[in-house]
Amino acid sequence: MNLIINYPNGRKFVSKTTPSSEKQTKKISYSNRGMTFEEDLNETNQYYLTHGLAVIHKKPTPVQIVDVHYPKRSAAVIKEAYFKQASTTDYNGVYKGKYLDFEAKETQNSTSFPLKNFHEHQIEHMKNVLNHNGIAFVLLRFSKENEIYLMRAADLITFWNRMLSGGRKSITKEEIESLCISIPIGYQPRIDYLKAVDQLIEESL
């Protein structure tokens, strides 16, 4: 079945799934155990919630359904939908009485992190969170090396402004290693980023 989702600019995103491809996807995810970045984060957040450490969730993306087929009276099939608006960041929640708001991005590049992975509205949103004394950051994953870093939103904004001023359009690996907090990959939780958040809280005191 083809599900057509239209972005606000009119561009179409077409998702094609078949029973065989679904089985293959499950097989790969299970065998790798390195799931996707999003799956690892969702599993980590569930661990935090279950153990009473934090309440953090992935933000849902508002979708407007415009075409629905009813092959059976008891079943409805969505054929076409639109994203209502541009999203802000991926995750938000509460930890130790602090509001957390962050984005998760990854790259196949081994030497730098492209700033094109971010959008203007996301940068503005993080600025607003900081202005209200919330804790904002981004989790950056280098896929090939399976390395994850927490970058403070203030540092990301600095690199973004550098790009707008005519500077480089990416953040070098050396800059990331120098400024960011490295997050080791574990088992339970998979990506224990709250230890890095503790450091951000201490810096804000």
N, C-alpha and C positions, 0 to 999 in steps of 0.2 A: 504494500500500500504506500502511496506517495502522500506525504503531509506537507503542504505548502505553508510556510510562515513568512509573512512579509514584514520587513523592517520599516521603520518610519519613513526612510527615504525612498521607499517603493521597491528596493532590491529584494528579490525572493531568495529565501533559504529553503531548499528542498531536502527533506530527510527521507531516504529510501531504506526500508528495512525488510528483510525476509527472514523466515524461520531459520534458514541455514546460517545466515550472517549473525543472527542473535545468538545461536549456539556457539559459533566461533568466537564471538566477543566474550561470552561468559568463560569459555575455555581459556582464552588468553589472559583475562583478568585473574582467574584463579591460579594459573600456572606461574604468572609473574610475581604475584603477591605484592608487586609494586604498583598496583592498580593505577588509577589516574590521580593527578594532583587533587582534583576536587573530591574524589572518593576518599582519599587519605584524610583530607581535612574534615569531611563530613563524619568520618569514623572517629577522628580525634575529638570533634565537638560532641559527639554522642558519648564518648568516654568521659569528657569533662562534665556533661550533664548528669550522667548516671552516677558519678562519684561525688556530685555536689560541689564541683570546683568552679564552674562557670555556666552561664546560659548564653550560648552563642549559636546563631543559626544563619544559614544561607538565605539571602533575601530572595523572595519569589519575584519573577519578572512578570508584570501585568500583561496579559494577552487578551485581545478582543477577537472573538470567534465570529467569522463572517459567512462561513459555508459549512453546513452540517448535513450529512446524508443519514437517512434512516432505513438501512437495509432490512431491519426487523423492528417491530413495535417496541421491543424491549432493549434495543441497542441503538446507539447513536455513534456515528463516525465523523470526526472532525476532519474536513478536507482542506480548509484554508483559514488562517488566522493572522492577525497583525500584532506586533509588539506595540503596546499603547504609547510608551515613552522610553527614552534612553534611561538605562539603569544607572545607579550611582556607583556603589561599590558592592563587592560580593557578599560580605559578611558583617554582622553587627551583633552586639550583645552586651552583657554586664559581667564584670569580673572584679571582685573586691570593692564593690561600690563604684567602680569606674565604667564609663561608657566606652566600649571598644568599637571601632569601625575600620575595616580593612579590605584590601583588594588582594587577590591571589593571581599571579601571572607566572608563566613559564616560557622558556626559550630553548631552541635547539642550538643556539649560538654558544660557543665555549669561551669566547674572549670578551664579550660585552652583552649588555641587555638593552635591546632597542626600545626607545621611548615611544615608538609608534604603537606599542602594546597598550598604551594608556590613552585616555581621551580627555579633552578639555573639561568636560562636565565632571569627570571623576576627580581631577585635580582641584577644581573649585569646591566640590563637595568636601574633600579632605581639609581644605583651608577653613571651611565653615565649621567643621568638627573641632579643629584646633582652636578656633576663635571662641568656642564655647567650652574650652578646657576638657574636651574629650581626648581620647587616645586614638590616634590614627596612624596607620602604617600599611606597608605592603609586604607580602611574602613573595619572594622571588625564587623560582626554581630553575636551575640549570639542568635540563632533562638528561643530557648525555652523561653528566657526572653524577646526577642525582644529588645535587647539593642545593640546600635551601637556606636562604638568608632573610632576616627581618630588616627591612629598611624603614627608618622613621619617615613619616610623611613630610616633615620639614626638609629632610635631605632630598627626597624625591622632587619637591617643589623647587628646590635650588637647581637641580639638574634640568628640570623642565624650563625654568626661566633662562638657563644658560642656552638651551636649544632655541628658545624664542629670540634670544639676542644674537643669533647667528652661529652659536657654538655647535659642538657635535650632537648628533641625533641619537646618541646612545650613552649608556653608563658603562665605563670600562670595568672589567672583572677586578682589576686592582683597586679601583675606587670602592667597589662593593665590598671587597674583602677588608678594606681599611675602615669603612664607616659602619658596616652592617653587623648584625649579630648572627653568627652561624647557628643553625638549628639542626642537631643530629637526627637521623632517622632511627626510630625505635620500633618497638612492637606494640605496647600498650602504654600510652597512646602512640600512634604512628609518628605524628609531627608535634612534639611537645613545645609549642610556641609560647605557652603561658610563662615559662621560665624567662624567656626573652622579654615578655611584657612586664614581668616583675622589675626588670632593669629599667624599663621606660617609666614605670611608676615611681621608682626611687629617684630618677632624674627630675621628675616633676615636683618633688617635695621641696 
